[in-house]
Amino acid sequence: MMPELALVASLQDWDALYVFSIGNFGSFGNSEKLTHKYDASNHPGKFGFFPTAALLFRTEMIRPLADGRILHLSERPWNAGGGWYDTIWQNAMPMRTLPDVLRTRISIAPEFLPFRKRSFLQKDLRPLQKDFRLFVTGKGERPVLGASTDKVVLLTGYLGSGSWRSGALQVETGTFSRGFASLTLIALDQKKIPESRRLLLTLASSFNNQGNVWNAERTSTDPRRGGVPGEGVVNGAFIPASLTLESECDADVFALDSRGRRKKAVTTTFARGRLSFASSPQDCTIWYEIVKKER
């Protein structure tokens, strides 16, 4: 969730990025389990990507899209499109197709047009970010989204049992859970990945309470909808992954604990400008710190 949100927020030039909901309130005060379907405070697959999302968004590692459209609205926009802004956008676009938010930056003009004047679109072009790469692959229910610049890599979707390349990172995955996962690699010093002295890799799949059972449609764990919420602590699916990144020199890799402290060294190999390591069930982490050795 967070890699996609940070990507879209960056491409769309949003002013802020937040999630619903943060905090343990009232009967939701148990921090050992997911307390409701919007729970971000206790969900490692959500809050675990906060460091990467914040750094990516605040430092503009991915800059706003070059191709933009500004929608100028009439003074009473609720009179058009039945009050639905997506309908107003659709009516204003050529061929009546909604804009692709991964390829077109969209915004609404801050001032209304005079009453009775029709809404219209204005082109808004900006410089192109030459090192930005984006791909969407897969059909039906197993898509994969990848995005990268020289300083950050994002992968999310059905990554299980596959080989994926995005920017300076190559990933080989085995079979796990439903095969859905998210992965980010970011240069903490904001240098290009091969040159960076310190990087953070975040790798996470599904998280559920012990005893959790989804309903048949996999839309709810609410007993009223055929599910079981589970009462045990949060469990996460292990992702068997072999990772190779471009690097100017050898590096140490550490599995981090829930406070970001180093708890376990990870075996690595380095050859011909490629640093490689693999995840392990014994790591018990979603965070890996990569620290380049002095040359």
N, C-alpha and C positions, 0 to 999 in steps of 0.2 A: 504493500500500500504506500509506504513512505517514499520509496524510490520513484514511483510513478507520480505522486503528488509533487515532489521536489522538482522532477523533470518538467511537468506541465507548468508549475508555478514559475520556473525560470524561463521557459519558452514564451509564456504569456505575459511576462513582465508584471507579475502580481506584486502588490505592496507588502503582503504578509502571507504567511502560511501557518495554518493551525488545524488541529484535528478535534473531533468530537468523539469521546469526551475524556478530559483529563481530570483526575482527582477521585478520591474514594469518599463518597458522601453517604451519610446516614447508614442504611442497611447494606450499602455497598462498600463497607469499610474493610472487608477481608482482603488483604493484599497477597494471599497465597493462591488465589485462583482467579480466573476470569469471572467477573461478577455479572456482566451483561454483554450483549453483542457489540456494543460500541466502546467497550472498555479498552482504552489505550494505555492507561497507567500500569496495568498488570500484564500486558501482552508483549512478550519479548520480540515478537515479529513486527511490532509497531514501534515501541520505544527504542528497540535496538538499532533502528536506522535513524533515530533523531540526530546523532552526531554528524553523520554523513549529510543528511538532508539540510541541517543548519549551515554547515560549512559550504556546501555546494550553493545554496540559495543566497547566503549573505555575501559571498565573495564573487558571485556571478561567474562561476566556472563554466556554466552553460548560459550563454547570453540570449536575450530575446530574439525571436525569429525575425528574419529580415523582411519577409512578406507579411504585411499587416493590413487589416481592414478596420476602419472606425465606423460604427453605426450611429448615424444622427437620427434621433427620435423626434417625432412630433410632440407637441406640448402635452398631449394626453395619450401616452402610449398604450394605456389600458383599453383604449377604444379599438386598437388594432390587434389582430391575432388572438382575440379572445383573452387578452391579458397575459399570454404566454410569450416570454422573450424569445424562446427557441423558434416559435412560429414567425415572429417578426423578423428574426435573422433569416429564416428560410425564405420568407417572401422577398427579402432584399437581395439575396444571393442569386447570381446567375444560375440558371437551370434549377432553381429552388432546392439546392442541396445545402445541408448544414456544413459549416466550415470544419475542416479537420484541425483540431487544436494542437496536433503534433507537427503541423506544417504551415499553419496560418495563424498569426497573432491577431486576436480579436479584442476589441474594446468598445466602450460606449462613450460618445462625446459627452462632456460634462454639462452642456447646456442644451435645452430643448429647442427645437425649431418652432417658428411661429405656428399658431393654431391653424389646422387644416392643411399645412404643408406636409407632403408625404415623406416618410422616412427614406433615407438613402445611405449608400455606402461610399466611403472615401478611402482611397488607397493610402497606405502609410508604410513607406519603405525605409529600411534601416540597413546599416552595413552587415554583410554576411559574415558569420563566424566560420572561417575556413576549416578549422580543425574539428568541427562538429559532425558526427556521423550518427545516423539513425536507421534502424531496420525493424520491420515487423514481419514475422514469418509464422507459418502454421495456419491451418484452416480449421473451421468449426470450433471445437471446444478446447483446442490445445495450442493457443498462440504463444509466441515469445516476442518480447519487446527488448531491444538492445539500443543503447545510446552511449556515446563516448566523446570525450575531447582528449587533448593531450594530458589532462590532469585528473580525469575521473572516468570510471566505467560503471555503467548500470546494466544489469540483466535481470529480467523478471518474466515469469511465465512457467510453462511446462518444460523445465530444464532436465528432467529425469531421463536417464539412459540416452544421453546425447553428447555431442561435441559442439561447443559454441566459442566463437571468436568475436570479441568486441574491443576495439582499440588495441591497447597494449596487453590485453589479457586473453589467454586461451584456457578454457575450462572443459574438462571431461567428467561426466557424472555417471554414477551407477543408478540402480533402481532404488527408489525410496518412496514410501507413503503413496500419495497420489501423483508424485512427480512434479509438484508445483513448488517453486522456490524463488527467492529474490537474492541478488548478489550485487554488492557495490565494492569498488576499489577506488580509494581517493587519496591523493597526495596531501598529507597534513601540512606540509610546508609550502603548498601551492606551486610547486615546481612540476615540470613534466614528469610523468610516471617513471621513465627510465632513469631520470636524473635525481628524483626525489630521494631524500635521506630517510624519510619516515612516512609510511603509508598505513592506512587502516582498511582491512578487508572485512566486510560483514556478509555473512552467509546464513540464511534462515529459511525454514520451510514452515509447515503448519504447526500451530500450538493449540492444545485443547486441555481441558480439565480431565483428570483421571475419571473414567466412567462416563465420559461424554459420548452421546449418541446423536447423530444428525437425523433429521427426518428424511423421508424418501427423496424429497426434492433437493435436499442439502441446502435448505434456506434457513433452518432454525433448529435450535436445541430446546426450544420451549415445549414442555409437556403438552400444552394446549394445541400444539401443532405437530405432535407425533415424535418429539425429540426427548432427550434426557440431558440436562445441563451438566451433570457430573459434579462431584463434591470433592474430589481429590486435588492435589497440587497440579500446577500446569506442567504438562509434558510437551516436549518438542521432538519432531522427527529428525533423525540424523540424516545428513546429506553426504553420501560418499562422493568426494570430489577430488580430482587432481588438477592443480592450478599451475599455470606457467605464465610469468609476466616478463616483459622486456625490462632489463636492468643493466646499468653500466658496470655494476660490480656485485660481488657476493653480499648476502644479507643474513641476518638472524630473524627468525620468525617465532613469535610467542603467542600462545593461546592466552586470552585475557579472561579475568573473572568478571562478575557482574558489576564491579566498581571500576573496571578498566585497568586493573593491576595485572602484571605478568604472573602467571601461575604455572606455565609449562612451556618448555622449549620444544619446537617442532623441527623434525629432521628436514633438511633442505639439500638440494643439489644446485650447482651453478655451472653452466657451460655455454660458451659462445653467446654471451649476452642474454641468457635465459635463466631465470631463477624459478625453480620448481619445488612444490611441496604438496602434501595431501592432507585432507581432513581425517580425523580419527574419532571414533566414539569416546575414547578416553579424554579427548580435549574438552568435552562438555562446555562448549562455548559457541557463540555466533560471531565473536570478534577475534581477529588475528592482527597483531601488530607486526609490521615488517620494517626492520631497522637495518639500513645499509652499513656494511663494515667499512672501516677506514682503509683507503687504498694506499 
